[in-house]
Amino acid sequence: YHAGFGRDIDVAIGNVGGAFSYAVIPKGKWNGITRFNISVFDNRKESKKKYDKEIVEIESKPNLFGYKSARDCLESTYTTVIQRTLSFIDNCLME
């Protein structure tokens, strides 16, 4: 969950939650990135199940409104990832 300006770097790599991760970041734009690693444990029946998923969203906007553009990118990616997370949890528990 981070927003920043893509100035000199166009590719980001790192370790998130013990897993290798990378992202392409457009130069000269504000970039919002939200990434969740989700594990759902279903212990309702005798056959216990575990569901894992990585949900990532990246959005870029031109630098028209300064930090407001950054906040808009971040809010948009966060909202999208939350929606995908709830959908994933719902699908896991529907099985």
Beta strands, then each sheet from edge to edge (+ up, - down):
strand 1: 2-5
strand 2: 11-16
strand 3: 19-24
strand 4: 29-42
strand 5: 49-62
sheet 1: 1+ 4- 5+
sheet 2: 2+ 3-
end
